[in-house]
Amino acid sequence: MKMTIRIDEALLDSVRKGYGFESKTQAINAALHEMDRRTKLRAFAKTGKDFTAAELKDAVVPGYDILASRGIKLKRHGG
């Protein structure tokens, strides 16, 4: 969807370059997905869905890269 919005261009460019996005659209979509993910995570954390802390900890595979699973490639800082 096309729309006109005011965005801090310097901030957008910094995010785009810092994370290796090829376009402004990619950077904005990734930011929106991240904010949506955080909202859902906070809602989940409030209810816990009857999982124990140990069960939740064991549910995450060490080294799992959620962004890679979504096809989002980021430049890694310091590497």
Secondary structure, 3 states (H helix, E strand, C coil): CCCCCCCCHHHHHHHHHHHCCCCHHHHHHHHHHHHHHHHHHHHHHHHHHHCCHHHHHHCCCCCCCHHHHCCCCCCCCCC
